[in-house]
Every structure is written in structure tokens, then in C-alpha cells.
């Protein structure tokens, strides 16, 4: 990874933690403390298609807080997108700004590390697509969604926080986000 890419990745991490913790783009990093220990995914990854069926246990009711199930399966090698609910509204495309609700959990344990739901069932965060303000896998997982949709996105560490990690995310961690697309603005 080049020095410029590494600097950009760290900036994206800092902004995403700020957005997740505060709901806006200020530079503070008041991320919630993890609710338990989380170890990076160290087992060999499993090749999976870029889209897959979501876990049946994830609620299709967008008014209900989602939960990520635990799994013993090897983590995927690449980004995996699973539509839980396909929306029918405006589509999230690069260059637009979206408002999303999210829940982030560790792959394997399903243990939550952050969530807009923990602050308010109505809270969303703004994500300008293509601006690099959040981790790459989070942004890539939103593109193509339509308003009213819920998507589970499994993000390998190279599209997340990398080998270094960022509190409360340990280095090498595979993450799972459940994203609800609430709004798209051009």
C-alpha cells in the first residue's frame, strides 16, 4: 500500500468512526467501547460470490433493529453483499449523498461494535458516495441500493480497517454491517 493510500485509508477510518460515533462529520473519535473482546479473523478465507443470500435471521422489518448471527464459517476473501430487503426508491450512485442506518458487528461472533440504532431508531449518518469518508467496503456496499432497502455487507479487513485496526476494531478483523438506506440526494 502506498503512503498516499495509507494516509487516505486512515483519514477514511477517522471520519467513519466520527460519523458513526457522532452522527456528523466532525473529527472527534468518541467511538463506543466494545461490548466484549473481539479477535481478528485469522483463519483462511473462503471464496464466495460477491452477492449471496442473507442470513434468514436478519429481520426484514426496517423498523426493527437488526442482529448479526454468529457463524462458524470461514470469512469470505472479498466483499459479499446480501440484500435482505430490496428497496423501490431512489438508487444510491457514486456522487450522491445517502442517509443510512447501520449496525456493525464482528464476523464470526456477531458481536456488535457500533450502531446508529444504539443512539436512536431514527438516527442516520450521511455518506457522500465516492468521497472516501468511510471504509471502502462500507461505501461499496451501499452503491446500487435503493431507498427502503436493507443490505448485509461482509467486509474483509483489506476493505475495512486493515492489519492495523482502529479501536474498537482489531487489526485483521472481518466485519459485517447491516445497512438500511433511508434517503438519497444528488
N, C-alpha and C positions, 0 to 999 in steps of 0.2 A: 504494500500500500504506500503510495507516495505521501510525502509530508503534507502536501496540499489536501489530498483526500483524507488523510488522518485528521487534519485540523477541521475540515468541513464536517467529518463524522462526529467529532467531539462537540462542535457547535450544534449540530443537529440533536445530539443526545441532550445537551444542556437545555436547549429550547424545548424539547419534547418533555423532559422532566418538569420544566417550569410550567408548560401548558397543562400537563397532567395534574400537577400539584396545585396550581393556582387558577386554572381556567382562563389565563390570558398569557400574553407573550412577554411578561417581564422576566428579568434574568435571575430571579430568586430560585433557589433549589430546595424547597421545603417538602420534598417527597416524603410520603408516609413511610414509616418504618415497616419492614417486612413483618408478616404475622407469624413467620416461622423460618427455620433455616431452609435455604434452597441451594442445591448443589448444581453446578453446571452439568449439562448433559455430556457425559464423557464416552458413552457407548457409540459404536459405529452407527452412522446414519443409514436410513432406509430410503431408497429411491422411490418416490411417489409421484403420481401425475400432479401437474400444477393446480388442478382442481380435483376435489374429492367430495364425497358425501360427508356432511357434518355429523357429529355425534348426535344420536337420537335424543339424548338427554338435554340438549340445549333448547330452551323454550323458544317457541315461535311467536309468543306474545311479547311484542315490543314494549309493553307497559310493565313487563316483569323483568327483574334483574336476572341476567343470565349467570350460569355457573359452568365452569370448565371441568369436565370429568377427568379423573386420574386415569392414566393408562400405563401399561407395561410395554407397549410397542416402542420399537426403536424410533427415535425422532427422524423426521424427514431431512433429506440432504438439501432441499431447496424450499422456496416459498410454496405453501399449499393454501389455496383459497377454497373455502366451503360455504356456499350460500345456504343459509338456514331459512331465510325468507327473501324472495326476490321482490324488490320494490317495483313500483309502477310510476314513480315521479321522475324528476329531472335526473340526468346521469352525471356522475362525478367524472370530470375530464381534467387533464392537465391544464393548468391556467385558471381553473375555478377555485373558489374557496368553499370548503364544506364545513358543516357543523356536524360533529359526531358525538354519540355517547359511546363509551368504551369500558371494557373490563379486561385487564391484563393479568395473566396467570402464568405460572411456570409449567412448561411441558413436562409430563410425567406425573407430577404430584397434583396438578390442577390448583395449587395454592395461589390465591390472589395476591398480587403485589401492589396493584393500584387500580383505581376505578373512578370514573366520573359518578357512578351510582353511589359510591360511598359518601359523596358530598350532597347529592340531590338527585332524585329520579329524573329531574328535568334539565340538569346541567349538561351542557355540551361544550366541546372545545373546537375552536376554529383551526382548520388545517388548510393553508394555501397549497394546493397541489402543484408540485414542480419547484417549490421554493426550498426544499431540503430542510425544513424546520423540525421534522420529526425523523425517527429512524427510517431507513429506506423501506423495510418490509411493511411498516405501518402505512406509509404513503402508497406503496404499490398495491397493498391490499384494499385500499379504498377505490382506486381508479376502476371505473366500469360499474360501480354500484349505482343503484337508483334509489332516490328518496323513498323511504318506507321499507328499505331492505335491512336485513341483519346478516352479517357475514362472520364466519370464524376464520381467522388468518393465523397459520402456524408459521413462525418466523425463525429460521436458523440464525445462529449467532452472527454470521457474517453479514446478515441484513438487519441485525439488531444492534447489540451493544458490543459485539466483538469479543476478543480474547481478554480485553482489559475490564469489561463490565462497567457499571456505573451504579452506585448504591441506589436502591437495594438489589440491583441485578448483578449477580456474579459473572465473571468472565466465562465465555463459552456457553452461556445459557440459551436454550431454545425456548422461545416464548409463544404463548397463544393469546390472541386478542379476539374478543367478540365485539364487533363494531355495528352500531346502529346508525344509518345515515338519516339525518334529520332534515338537512337543508343543503342546497347547492346554490351558490351565487356566482355569476360570471366574473 
